[in-house]
Amino acid sequence: MAAAFAVASSGGADVYRKPPDTTNLPRLGDASREDLSPILERKLGEEIMNDIRRDPDYLDDDPTLEYLNNFGSALVAAAPDARGEANLNFFFFAVRDPMINAFALPGGFIAVHSALLIAAQNESELASVMSHEIGHVQQRHIARQLGKQREDMLLPLASLILAALAAKASPDAAMGIALGGQGLAIQRQLNFSRDAEREADRVGFQIMNSAGFDTSGMVAFFKRLQNATRLYPDPPPWLSSHPMTEERIADIQARIRTAPHHKPRPDSLDFHIIRARARVLQDGSVKGNDDNKAFFESQLTQPNRQEQIAAQYGMAFLALKKGDLAGAQNWLDKARGALKPKPGVFSAESDGSDGAPLFAGLQLEIELAPGQSDAVVQRAVKDAAMAYQQFPLSRAIAHQNAEALIAAGKYEEAARFLRDQIQQYRAEPKLYDTLARTYAREGKIALQHMALAESYALSGALPAAMDQLGLARKAKDVSFYDQSVIDAREREIKAKQKDEKDEKKDSKF
């Protein structure tokens, strides 16, 4: 898999998108170091992620994010050394892209393309890809390669990493970013060496084997990738620096013969459901919806029970996206019925396995969709409370619980719930955004701007955070206590801005 974005058009809409801003990327440290420090590596990754999160093709879909992070965390847990000396917090996410690919960014940020989620036929295949990318992070390939470059070459390198997002909307925009960062020279440096790819294969193999996945899934996916690349007149740019696929397949087959065998893990229903969800999210055009409908109808005839249920879920989600709420509820009821005689979604006996949180979440999506009656919205409040009680660790359900309270006009209860959530999950900008919206409904203007300031600060937009604090200070309802909090936050943000300015001043950029 690629270790970073490839600069290549993927056939997206021909609409110009503003190129990502690379002027404020952090200084990466002493050029004489052999590699980047873990702290600087993470900082660069966070800066790049701030741009990626603002891109329309970033799949900010709570159920997908939750599945990928649960799945990825299980793989990381099987590799005690993966977090490294900095004890990295890995973050797994998806981007909408029709090319089968995955990539790792500095600092433990790992993504899969929506097409890869759809192409993987089982969790072992998905595990093979994600374990490979974890291997890149564990071996610090990105940091080691960046550290070997001259410091004044790092900004063009960051530009190239970001250029792929613009490529989806405009190949010309992507080329501008790449050329502006001396992309033609840096691309050769960006591509991982064949030795690094072999090492990531080896580490990935060990990770997925330790996690209990069928290691033959790595071979199966390599073959699928090999078939997919035959559709292109030229190999994808990221593939040019990789070992030939036949060589990688032979190497993994040799490892399989000598590795200890164990009973492979069965696929979870969640995997099949998330694939169905990714299929709908990848292409919401009229043709895309028609193609997805035909696919799900065909999948309904398959003998595999999990695929049948996933197809019913997919039909429900597709109907929801098209505004057919009755159809969505009908298909969801069918999917739930196919699970019987297992416990119901909201049953206290359910342990959260077999898709239960995903079914609960889709039920809430339907109940909170535009056009629902007040009675249905009030039912959503009860269903959300029950789902959150049953699945308290689900971030998707927690967000929906807050949305249900807001939709029902229970603003004070929603604000209290969100403040409690923020105490546990301080790094989630979405919580602050939702809290700001809640305060706006209550008419608490100062608190609204203070919450937005925290969201902007977490997203790296420090000037915008300062602007929001200024608006909060001028609000008519600002209290003496609020003023004290604003003063403290302004000092902290100004200090952070000064540090970043000093880093930029000291660098050669």
C-alpha positions as CSV (number, residue, x, y, z in Angstrom):
1,M,0.0,0.0,0.0
2,A,1.1,3.6,-0.4
3,A,2.6,5.4,2.6
4,A,1.1,8.7,1.5
5,F,-1.2,10.1,-1.0
6,A,-0.4,9.6,-4.7
7,V,-0.7,12.6,-6.9
8,A,-3.0,11.2,-9.6
9,S,-6.4,12.1,-10.9
10,S,-9.1,9.6,-9.8
11,G,-11.8,10.8,-12.1
12,G,-13.6,13.0,-9.7
13,A,-15.9,15.9,-10.5
14,D,-14.4,18.7,-12.6
15,V,-14.9,21.4,-10.0
16,Y,-12.1,23.6,-8.7
17,R,-11.3,23.1,-5.0
18,K,-9.1,25.6,-3.1
19,P,-5.8,23.9,-2.6
20,P,-4.9,23.0,1.0
21,D,-2.9,25.6,2.8
22,T,0.7,24.5,3.5
23,T,2.1,27.8,4.6
24,N,1.8,27.1,8.4
25,L,3.2,23.6,8.5
26,P,5.4,23.1,11.5
27,R,9.2,23.2,11.4
28,L,10.4,19.6,11.4
29,G,13.5,20.1,13.5
30,D,17.3,19.8,13.1
31,A,18.1,18.6,9.6
32,S,21.1,16.8,10.9
33,R,18.9,14.3,12.7
34,E,18.7,11.0,11.1
35,D,14.9,11.0,11.6
36,L,12.2,13.2,13.1
37,S,11.4,13.1,16.7
38,P,8.1,11.4,17.6
39,I,6.7,14.7,18.8
40,L,7.5,16.6,15.6
41,E,6.3,13.6,13.5
42,R,2.9,13.7,15.3
43,K,2.7,17.5,14.9
44,L,3.2,17.2,11.1
45,G,0.6,14.5,11.0
46,E,-1.9,16.7,12.9
47,E,-1.3,19.6,10.6
48,I,-2.0,17.5,7.5
49,M,-5.0,16.0,9.1
50,N,-6.5,19.4,9.8
51,D,-6.5,20.0,6.0
52,I,-7.8,16.5,5.2
53,R,-10.8,16.9,7.6
54,R,-11.8,20.0,5.8
55,D,-11.9,18.2,2.5
56,P,-15.3,17.1,1.2
57,D,-14.0,13.6,0.4
58,Y,-13.1,13.0,4.1
59,L,-15.7,10.6,5.2
60,D,-16.9,12.2,8.4
61,D,-19.3,9.3,9.1
62,D,-19.4,8.3,12.7
63,P,-20.3,4.6,12.2
64,T,-17.5,4.1,9.7
65,L,-15.0,6.0,11.9
66,E,-16.0,3.9,14.9
67,Y,-15.6,0.6,13.1
68,L,-12.2,1.5,11.6
69,N,-10.9,2.7,14.9
70,N,-12.2,-0.4,16.8
71,F,-10.8,-2.7,14.1
72,G,-7.5,-0.8,13.9
73,S,-7.1,-0.6,17.7
74,A,-7.4,-4.4,17.9
75,L,-4.6,-4.7,15.4
76,V,-2.4,-2.2,17.2
77,A,-3.0,-4.1,20.5
78,A,-1.5,-7.2,18.9
79,A,1.7,-5.2,18.2
80,P,3.1,-4.0,21.5
81,D,5.8,-2.0,19.8
82,A,3.6,-0.2,17.3
83,R,3.0,2.9,19.5
84,G,6.7,3.5,19.9
85,E,8.5,5.7,22.4
86,A,5.9,8.5,22.1
87,N,3.0,6.0,22.8
88,L,1.2,7.2,19.7
89,N,-2.6,7.3,19.6
90,F,-3.4,5.9,16.2
91,F,-6.3,7.3,14.3
92,F,-8.0,5.4,11.4
93,F,-10.3,7.1,8.9
94,A,-11.7,6.8,5.4
95,V,-11.7,9.0,2.3
96,R,-14.0,8.8,-0.6
97,D,-12.0,7.6,-3.5
98,P,-12.6,5.0,-6.3
99,M,-9.0,3.8,-6.4
100,I,-8.1,0.8,-4.2
101,N,-5.5,2.2,-1.8
102,A,-4.6,3.0,1.7
103,F,-2.0,5.4,3.2
104,A,-0.2,6.3,6.4
105,L,0.7,9.8,7.5
106,P,3.3,10.9,10.0
107,G,2.3,10.3,13.6
108,G,0.0,7.4,13.4
109,F,-2.8,8.6,11.1
110,I,-3.9,5.8,8.8
111,A,-6.6,6.0,6.1
112,V,-8.3,3.6,3.7
113,H,-10.1,4.6,0.5
114,S,-13.8,3.8,0.3
115,A,-13.0,1.6,-2.7
116,L,-10.7,-0.5,-0.6
117,L,-13.4,-1.1,2.0
118,I,-15.7,-2.2,-0.7
119,A,-13.1,-4.4,-2.5
120,A,-12.1,-6.3,0.6
121,Q,-14.0,-9.5,0.7
122,N,-13.4,-10.4,4.4
123,E,-11.9,-8.9,7.5
124,S,-8.6,-10.8,7.0
125,E,-8.1,-8.9,3.7
126,L,-8.8,-5.6,5.4
127,A,-6.5,-6.5,8.3
128,S,-3.7,-7.2,5.8
129,V,-3.9,-3.7,4.4
130,M,-4.3,-1.9,7.8
131,S,-1.5,-4.1,9.4
132,H,0.8,-3.1,6.5
133,E,0.2,0.6,7.2
134,I,0.6,0.1,10.9
135,G,3.9,-1.6,10.0
136,H,5.0,1.6,8.3
137,V,4.3,3.6,11.4
138,Q,5.8,1.1,13.8
139,Q,9.1,1.1,11.8
140,R,9.0,4.9,11.5
141,H,9.5,4.7,7.8
142,I,8.0,8.1,7.2
143,A,10.0,9.8,9.9
144,R,13.2,8.1,8.9
145,Q,12.7,9.2,5.3
146,L,11.7,12.7,6.1
147,G,14.6,13.1,8.4
148,K,17.1,12.2,5.7
149,Q,15.9,15.0,3.5
150,R,17.2,18.6,3.7
151,E,15.0,20.8,5.9
152,D,14.2,23.1,3.1
153,M,12.8,20.2,1.1
154,L,10.1,19.3,3.7
155,L,7.6,21.9,2.8
156,P,7.4,20.8,-0.9
157,L,7.1,17.2,0.4
158,A,4.1,18.2,2.6
159,S,2.6,20.0,-0.4
160,L,2.8,16.7,-2.4
161,I,1.1,14.7,0.3
162,L,-1.8,17.2,0.3
163,A,-2.1,17.5,-3.4
164,A,-4.1,14.3,-3.9
165,L,-7.1,15.8,-2.2
166,A,-7.2,18.6,-4.8
167,A,-6.7,16.0,-7.5
168,K,-10.2,14.5,-6.9
169,A,-11.8,17.8,-7.9
170,S,-9.2,19.2,-10.3
171,P,-6.1,17.6,-11.8
172,D,-4.9,21.0,-12.7
173,A,-5.1,22.2,-9.1
174,A,-3.2,19.1,-7.9
175,M,-0.5,19.7,-10.5
176,G,-0.2,23.3,-9.3
177,I,0.3,22.2,-5.7
178,A,2.8,19.6,-6.7
179,L,4.8,21.9,-9.0
180,G,4.6,24.7,-6.4
181,G,6.3,22.3,-4.0
182,Q,8.9,21.1,-6.5
183,G,6.7,18.0,-6.8
184,L,8.5,16.4,-9.7
185,A,11.7,16.2,-7.7
186,I,10.1,15.3,-4.4
187,Q,7.9,12.5,-5.7
188,R,10.9,10.3,-6.1
189,Q,11.7,10.9,-2.4
190,L,8.1,10.5,-1.2
191,N,7.8,7.0,-2.6
192,F,8.9,4.4,-0.1
193,S,11.8,2.2,-1.0
194,R,11.2,-1.4,-1.9
195,D,13.0,-2.4,1.3
196,A,10.6,-0.3,3.4
197,E,7.6,-2.0,1.6
198,R,9.0,-5.4,2.3
199,E,9.5,-4.5,5.9
200,A,5.9,-3.3,6.2
201,D,4.7,-6.5,4.6
202,R,6.7,-8.5,7.2
203,V,5.6,-6.5,10.2
204,G,2.0,-6.4,8.9
205,F,2.0,-10.2,8.5
206,Q,3.2,-10.6,12.1
207,I,0.5,-8.2,13.4
208,M,-2.4,-9.8,11.6
209,N,-1.2,-13.3,12.6
210,S,-0.9,-12.2,16.3
211,A,-4.4,-10.7,16.1
212,G,-5.8,-14.0,14.9
213,F,-6.6,-13.2,11.3
214,D,-6.1,-15.5,8.4
215,T,-2.7,-14.5,6.9
216,S,-3.7,-15.9,3.5
217,G,-5.9,-12.8,3.3
218,M,-2.8,-10.8,2.5
219,V,-2.1,-13.0,-0.5
220,A,-5.7,-12.8,-1.6
221,F,-5.7,-9.0,-1.4
222,F,-2.4,-8.7,-3.3
223,K,-3.9,-10.8,-6.1
224,R,-7.1,-8.6,-6.1
225,L,-4.8,-5.5,-6.2
226,Q,-2.9,-7.0,-9.1
227,N,-6.1,-7.6,-11.1
228,A,-7.3,-4.1,-10.3
229,T,-4.1,-2.4,-11.5
230,R,-4.4,-4.2,-14.9
231,L,-7.3,-1.8,-15.6
232,Y,-4.9,1.2,-15.7
233,P,-2.8,1.9,-18.8
234,D,0.1,2.8,-16.4
235,P,0.7,1.6,-12.9
236,P,-0.6,3.9,-10.2
237,P,2.3,6.3,-9.1
238,W,2.6,4.8,-5.6
239,L,3.1,1.3,-7.1
240,S,6.2,2.2,-9.0
241,S,8.4,2.1,-5.9
242,H,6.9,-1.1,-4.5
243,P,8.2,-4.6,-5.1
244,M,6.5,-6.4,-7.9
245,T,3.3,-7.9,-6.7
246,E,4.3,-11.4,-7.7
247,E,7.4,-11.1,-5.6
248,R,5.4,-9.9,-2.6
249,I,2.9,-12.8,-3.0
250,A,5.7,-15.3,-3.1
251,D,7.3,-13.8,0.0
252,I,4.0,-13.9,2.0
253,Q,3.3,-17.5,0.8
254,A,6.7,-18.5,2.1
255,R,5.9,-16.9,5.5
256,I,2.5,-18.7,5.7
257,R,4.2,-22.1,5.3
258,T,6.4,-21.5,8.3
259,A,4.1,-19.5,10.6
260,P,2.1,-21.3,13.3
261,H,-1.5,-22.1,12.3
262,H,-4.5,-21.2,14.3
263,K,-8.3,-21.1,13.7
264,P,-9.0,-17.9,11.8
265,R,-11.4,-15.3,13.3
266,P,-14.9,-15.2,11.7
267,D,-16.0,-12.0,10.0
268,S,-18.1,-9.7,12.1
269,L,-21.5,-8.6,10.8
270,D,-20.2,-5.0,11.3
271,F,-17.7,-5.5,8.5
272,H,-20.3,-6.4,6.0
273,I,-22.6,-3.5,7.2
274,I,-19.8,-0.9,6.9
275,R,-19.0,-2.1,3.4
276,A,-22.6,-1.6,2.5
277,R,-22.5,1.9,4.1
278,A,-19.3,2.8,2.3
279,R,-20.8,1.7,-1.0
280,V,-23.7,4.2,-0.6
281,L,-21.4,7.0,0.7
282,Q,-18.9,6.6,-2.2
283,D,-21.3,7.6,-4.9
284,G,-24.5,9.5,-4.2
285,S,-25.3,10.3,-7.8
286,V,-28.5,9.1,-9.5
287,K,-26.5,6.5,-11.4
288,G,-24.6,5.6,-8.3
289,N,-27.8,5.1,-6.4
290,D,-29.2,2.9,-9.2
291,D,-26.0,0.8,-9.3
292,N,-26.1,0.4,-5.6
293,K,-29.7,-0.7,-5.6
294,A,-29.0,-3.3,-8.2
295,F,-26.0,-4.5,-6.3
296,F,-27.9,-4.9,-3.0
297,E,-30.8,-6.7,-4.8
298,S,-28.3,-9.2,-6.2
299,Q,-26.6,-9.5,-2.7
300,L,-30.0,-10.4,-1.2
301,T,-30.0,-13.6,-3.2
302,Q,-26.6,-14.8,-1.8
303,P,-26.7,-17.7,0.6
304,N,-24.4,-16.0,3.1
305,R,-26.7,-14.7,6.0
306,Q,-24.4,-11.9,6.9
307,E,-24.3,-10.6,3.3
308,Q,-28.1,-10.8,3.1
309,I,-28.5,-8.7,6.3
310,A,-25.9,-6.2,5.1
311,A,-27.8,-5.9,1.8
312,Q,-31.0,-5.1,3.7
313,Y,-29.1,-2.6,5.8
314,G,-27.7,-1.1,2.6
315,M,-31.2,-0.8,1.1
316,A,-32.4,0.9,4.2
317,F,-29.4,3.4,4.2
318,L,-29.9,4.0,0.5
319,A,-33.6,4.7,1.0
320,L,-32.7,7.1,3.8
321,K,-30.3,9.0,1.6
322,K,-33.0,9.3,-1.0
323,G,-35.5,10.7,1.5
324,D,-37.7,7.6,1.5
325,L,-38.2,7.3,5.3
326,A,-40.9,4.6,5.1
327,G,-38.8,2.5,2.8
328,A,-35.8,2.9,5.0
329,Q,-37.7,1.8,8.1
330,N,-39.2,-1.2,6.2
331,W,-35.7,-2.4,5.1
332,L,-34.3,-1.9,8.6
333,D,-37.1,-3.9,10.1
334,K,-36.3,-6.7,7.7
335,A,-32.7,-6.6,8.6
336,R,-33.5,-6.8,12.3
337,G,-35.9,-9.6,11.7
338,A,-33.3,-11.6,10.0
339,L,-31.2,-11.5,13.2
340,K,-33.9,-13.4,15.2
341,P,-34.0,-15.3,17.4
342,K,-31.0,-13.2,18.7
343,P,-31.7,-10.4,21.2
344,G,-33.2,-7.1,19.9
345,V,-31.1,-4.1,19.2
346,F,-32.1,-2.4,22.5
347,S,-32.2,-5.6,24.5
348,A,-30.2,-5.4,27.8
349,E,-28.9,-8.9,26.9
350,S,-27.1,-7.6,23.8
351,D,-23.3,-7.2,24.2
352,G,-22.9,-4.9,21.2
353,S,-21.8,-7.6,18.8
354,D,-23.4,-8.7,15.6
355,G,-24.1,-5.1,14.4
356,A,-26.3,-4.1,17.3
357,P,-24.9,-0.5,17.6
358,L,-25.1,0.0,13.9
359,F,-28.7,-1.0,13.8
360,A,-29.5,1.3,16.7
361,G,-27.6,4.1,15.0
362,L,-29.5,3.7,11.7
363,Q,-32.8,3.6,13.6
364,L,-31.9,7.0,15.1
365,E,-30.8,8.4,11.7
366,I,-34.2,7.5,10.4
367,E,-36.1,8.9,13.4
368,L,-34.0,12.2,13.3
369,A,-34.3,12.7,9.5
370,P,-35.9,15.9,8.2
371,G,-39.6,15.5,7.7
372,Q,-40.3,13.3,10.7
373,S,-43.2,14.2,13.0
374,D,-42.7,15.5,16.6
375,A,-43.9,12.2,17.9
376,V,-41.2,10.3,16.1
377,V,-38.6,12.8,17.3
378,Q,-39.7,12.3,20.9
379,R,-39.4,8.5,20.4
380,A,-35.9,9.1,19.1
381,V,-35.0,10.7,22.5
382,K,-36.1,7.6,24.3
383,D,-34.4,5.3,21.8
384,A,-31.2,7.3,21.9
385,A,-31.1,7.2,25.7
386,M,-31.6,3.4,25.7
387,A,-28.9,2.9,23.0
388,Y,-26.4,5.1,24.9
389,Q,-27.1,3.2,28.1
390,Q,-26.5,0.0,26.2
391,F,-23.4,1.2,24.3
392,P,-21.8,3.9,26.4
393,L,-18.5,3.6,24.6
394,S,-20.0,4.2,21.1
395,R,-19.0,7.6,20.0
396,A,-21.6,7.5,17.2
397,I,-24.4,6.7,19.6
398,A,-23.2,9.4,22.0
399,H,-23.3,12.0,19.2
400,Q,-26.8,10.9,18.2
401,N,-28.0,11.1,21.8
402,A,-27.0,14.8,21.8
403,E,-28.7,15.3,18.4
404,A,-31.9,13.7,19.6
405,L,-32.1,16.0,22.6
406,I,-31.5,19.1,20.4
407,A,-34.1,18.0,17.9
408,A,-36.6,17.6,20.7
409,G,-35.9,21.1,22.1
410,K,-34.2,19.7,25.3
411,Y,-31.4,22.2,25.1
412,E,-30.4,22.3,28.7
413,E,-30.2,18.5,28.9
414,A,-28.3,18.4,25.7
415,A,-25.7,21.0,26.9
416,R,-25.3,19.1,30.2
417,F,-24.7,15.8,28.3
418,L,-22.2,17.4,25.9
419,R,-20.3,19.1,28.7
420,D,-20.0,15.7,30.4
421,Q,-18.8,14.2,27.1
422,I,-16.2,16.9,26.7
423,Q,-14.7,16.1,30.1
424,Q,-14.0,12.6,28.8
425,Y,-13.2,13.3,25.1
426,R,-11.6,16.7,25.1
427,A,-10.0,16.3,21.6
428,E,-13.3,15.9,19.7
429,P,-14.1,19.2,17.8
430,K,-17.5,17.8,16.9
431,L,-18.6,17.9,20.5
432,Y,-17.7,21.6,20.7
433,D,-19.5,22.3,17.4
434,T,-22.7,20.6,18.7
435,L,-22.4,22.3,22.1
436,A,-22.1,25.7,20.2
437,R,-25.2,24.9,18.3
438,T,-27.0,24.0,21.5
439,Y,-26.0,27.3,23.1
440,A,-27.2,29.2,20.0
441,R,-30.6,27.6,20.4
442,E,-30.7,28.7,24.0
443,G,-29.6,32.2,23.1
444,K,-26.4,31.9,25.1
445,I,-24.2,33.9,22.7
446,A,-21.0,34.2,24.8
447,L,-20.9,30.4,25.5
448,Q,-21.7,29.7,21.8
449,H,-18.6,31.6,20.7
450,M,-16.4,30.1,23.5
451,A,-17.4,26.6,22.3
452,L,-16.6,27.5,18.7
453,A,-13.3,28.8,19.8
454,E,-12.4,25.5,21.3
455,S,-13.5,23.7,18.1
456,Y,-11.3,25.9,16.0
457,A,-8.3,25.6,18.3
458,L,-8.5,21.8,18.2
459,S,-8.6,22.0,14.4
460,G,-5.5,24.1,14.3
461,A,-7.3,27.3,13.2
462,L,-5.8,29.5,16.0
463,P,-6.7,33.0,14.4
464,A,-10.3,31.9,14.0
465,A,-10.3,30.7,17.6
466,M,-9.1,34.1,18.7
467,D,-11.8,35.8,16.7
468,Q,-14.4,33.7,18.4
469,L,-13.1,34.6,21.8
470,G,-13.2,38.2,20.8
471,L,-16.9,37.9,19.9
472,A,-17.6,36.1,23.1
473,R,-16.0,38.9,25.1
474,K,-18.3,41.4,23.4
475,A,-21.5,39.4,23.8
476,K,-24.1,41.1,26.0
477,D,-24.6,38.0,28.1
478,V,-20.9,37.4,28.9
479,S,-20.4,36.9,32.7
480,F,-17.4,37.8,34.9
481,Y,-16.5,34.1,35.1
482,D,-16.7,33.9,31.3
483,Q,-14.4,36.8,31.0
484,S,-11.8,35.1,33.2
485,V,-12.0,31.9,31.1
486,I,-11.7,34.0,27.9
487,D,-8.6,35.8,29.3
488,A,-6.9,32.5,30.2
489,R,-7.7,30.9,26.8
490,E,-6.4,33.9,24.9
491,R,-3.1,33.8,26.8
492,E,-2.8,30.1,26.0
493,I,-3.6,30.5,22.3
494,K,-1.3,33.6,21.9
495,A,1.5,31.6,23.5
496,K,0.9,28.7,21.0
497,Q,0.8,31.2,18.1
498,K,4.1,32.7,19.3
499,D,5.7,29.2,19.4
500,E,4.6,28.4,15.9
501,K,5.8,31.8,14.7
502,D,9.2,31.3,16.2
503,E,9.4,27.8,14.7
504,K,8.6,29.3,11.3
505,K,11.1,32.1,11.7
506,D,13.9,29.8,12.7
507,S,13.2,27.5,9.8
508,K,14.4,28.0,6.2
509,F,10.9,28.1,4.7
